[in-house]
Amino acid sequence: MKLVLGVIGASGSIYARRALELIAARAAVDPSLHVDWVASNIAPQVWRHELGVDMPAQAPGARRWDRHDFSAPFASGSNAPDAVILMPCSMSALARVAHGGGDDLLARACEVALKERRRLILVVRETPLSLVHLRNMVAATEAGAVILPAVPSFYGDVRTLADAVDTVVVRALDRAGLELPLVRRWGTSA
């Protein structure tokens, strides 16, 4: 499986950090998992502000690409990833997806996913939503993206913030085709 994680400068760096941790753990036991990740220009600032540490230059189990490096394999439809996740996804990134704009590797990864009919999961993190946001969500959905709001579920014995974060991250990874047995699923016992 080839997965691209785009870390956008929206609030919610905790989701991206947890995704990178889970991906590293999975990649350590699954050599067929190939993960690339890209951070927006604002993402490191938000990461530092929210998490109190610098964004890592690299992450185990994943290759980080500069957002202007179009030599990345996933920049071409001839080597399209199986899935692209933007987590967290800002409303600006959503607008670029909905209307096909952007001049960096993150925008290109999203364009490739849509044109090649691959999974594109947008973990949007904003509230309240304006009519512009909602219309962009509809346009992105009509183009083939999945809008996955960063809204935790609470039926799985969620007791901590980390548990709540896991419900969102695992749901996004599920949609990408990377299922992890980390959270209790609806209708299953504890």
N, C-alpha and C positions, 0 to 999 in steps of 0.2 A: 504494500500500500504506500502511495506517495501522498503526503499531507503537507500543506502550507499553512502556517499560522501567521497571521498578520496582527501585530500588536499596535493598535491605534491609540492616539493620545486622548482618549476619553477617560473619564473617571471609571475605575474598575480594574486597575492594574493587578489586583489580587487574583482576578480570574485568569489573566495571562500567566502570571507566575505559577499558579496551580496547574494550569494546562501543561506548561513546560516541565514541571515536576512529574506529572503523570506520564507524559510522553517519554521522558528519560527512563522511568521505571519500565515502561512497556518495551522500549527500544532495546533495553539491556537483555531482554529474554526473547525478543522477536526480531530476528535479523531481516525479515521482509519489510519491516516498517522503515520508511525513509521520510524524514521530516526536515523541512526547511522553514526558517522563520525570518520575518522582516519586521522592523519597527519603524513607525512613522517618525518624522522629525521632532514631534512634541512628546512622543511616548516616553523617552527617558526622563524628561522633566516631571511628568505626571507620576511615573513609577517612583522616582526619588521622593516626591512630595507625599505620596500615599503610603509607600512601604518603608520609607526611611533608609533605604539603601540604593546604591546605584544599580541600574539595569545591567545584567551581566553582558559581557561582550560575546560570550558563547554560552550554550546550554548543553549539557550531556544529552546525547541521542538526537541532536538537532543541529543543523548547520545554519548559522546566521548569515544573511545577505544584506549588503548595503542597499538602501531603498533606491539608489540610482544605478545599481549594477544589473543591467539587462542581459548579462551573460548567464544569469541563472537559468537552469533548464526549464523551469516552469513559466518562463516569460514567453514561451512559444507553444502554440497548440500542438506542435509535433511531439511535445514531451509534457503534455498537460498532466497536472496532478490529479489524483482521484477526488480530492476535496480541498477546498480553501476555507479557512475559518478566520474571520476578523473578530478578535476578542481582546478587549472590548471594541465595539464599533461606534464611532462618533456619528453624529447626524451629518457632518460634512462628508465623511467616508460613505455613508448611506446615499447621500445625494449624488456623489460621483458614480457609485454603482448604478443607481437608478437612471442616470442620464448619460452614462458612458464616458465620463470625463476623467481627467487625471493624467499626470505625466511622470509617475514614479512606478516602481516595481510592484507596489501594493495594488495600485489601480490596474496595472497590466495583469497581475495574477487573477484579479476578479474578472476582468474582461475575458481572459482565456477560459476560466471556469464556465462562464456563461456561454460563450460561443461554442465550446466543446461539449456543452450539456453535462458538465461535471457538477458536483455538489458545491454550493457556495452558501456558507452559513454565516449570517451576520448577527453577532451577539450584541444587540443594541443596548445602550445604557444611557437613558435619558428620561427625565420626567419633569414636568408634564410634557406631553407631546402636542406640538402645534399641528395645524392642518397641513402645513408644508411637510412636516415629518411623516404624517400619516399617508399623504399622497406619494411621497418617495418610497415608503414601505410597500404600497400597492404596486408602484412601478417596478421596484426591485423584485417583488414576488412574481409579477407577470413575466419578468425576464428570466425567471428560474431560480432566484435566490430564496433561501429560507430565512425568515426573520425570526430570531430566537431571542426574545427579550431576556435580559439578565434578571429574571424573576425566580428566586428559589422556590422549591416545593418544600412543604413541611410535613408531609405524611410519612416520611421515611425515618422517623425517630431523630429528627434534626434537633440537636441540643446546643451546638456552638456555631460561631460564625464560619469556621472551617467546614462544618457539615453543610451549612447552607450554600457556601461557595461550591462545594463538590456537586451539589444537585444541579447547578447551572453548567459547570464545566463538563461533567459526565454526560449531560443531555446534549451538549454541543458536539462532543466527541462521538456520541452515539450516532448523531445525524451525519457525521462525516464517515461513518462506517467502522469506527474504532470503539467497540463496546468493551467497557471495563466493569467488572463486578464489584464496584466500590460503594454504591448506594443501593438501598432497598428499593425494589421496583414495586409498583402498585400491585396489590393482590398477592404479594409474596410474604412469607413470614420473616420475622426478624433474623 
